[in-house]
Amino acid sequence: MQEIQFYKYQGTGNDFVMIDGISTPVELTLDQVRKLCSKGFGVATDGLIILKKAEGLDFEMDYYNADGTQSMCGNGGRCAVKFAKQIGIFPTGSYRFKAIDGLHEATIEENGWVNLKMKDVSQIKTYGTDFILNTGSPHYVVQTDQVKSLNVVEEGRKIRYSDPFKEEGINVNFVQTINDTSIFVRTYERGVENETLSCGTGVTAASIVAAHNDRGFNRIEVETLGGKLAVEFDRTSEEHFENVLLCGPAELVFEGKIKLS
Ligand SMILES: N[C@@H](CCC[C@H](N)C(=O)O)C(=O)O
């Protein structure tokens, strides 16, 4: 039975199996991805990332949710940059990599935080009193003043499995304003089909919605169950946000070898 070296990383508690597919090319079946992420047979993570070679770039990030579906992952992107450094990738300027939603740039700050450039946002749809936008992954944003006591799994599932979203799925974020420039966000993630301790594209979506509703600032501090992040942006018109940066910690938790069946 084949054995594979893996690293577990976390970004504000959103955790990933990380695999170096640069030194040795790696291809996994969907079943193998699901097993590696599972609690019973694997590492018990929200997702899995394979770093691959990419022409003219530092790497390509191949991201899978725990159920094997693919999307862009903000916290995963920040962890992938730290992992790239761990395996010896040291670009002269910013890290540049490709993900499912396009090209990204990132820097590692002196305090260890990774600042990851996310895709521009050019449309924020209102949906009753809620909002829908895409920050690399599709997000539904609900404002609440009960974020800490809310049953995020139950309320998130109601929206994620409702008729308009049940086929493609959507990530559901519950957001409470703390003050003008800070919010608390909890997210139900599609593909994990559970609440995660933090979701980077979700935190980005919630910050853009907060800025859309209350203009005048370009950095938002975000608290999640897994820790603190920040989102910076330039608002260039009513619904257009550029230079969107997701900033936060990304750490190695442990490494090991696991059998692939
Ligand atoms: N945890 C991620 C988001 C991962 C993708 C999402 N579950 C989806 O399928 O859209 C993040 O940090 O952005």
The ligand as an ORCA input file, in Angstrom:
! r2SCAN-3c Opt
* xyz 0 1
  N     -12.714     27.600      3.846
  C     -12.587     28.268      2.632
  C     -13.682     28.170      1.625
  C     -13.622     26.814      0.942
  C     -14.551     26.678     -0.223
  C     -15.995     26.609      0.141
  N     -16.313     25.627      1.109
  C     -16.790     26.374     -1.135
  O     -16.958     25.221     -1.574
  O     -17.226     27.351     -1.746
  C     -12.031     29.665      2.756
  O     -11.244     29.888      3.687
  O     -12.275     30.502      1.890
*
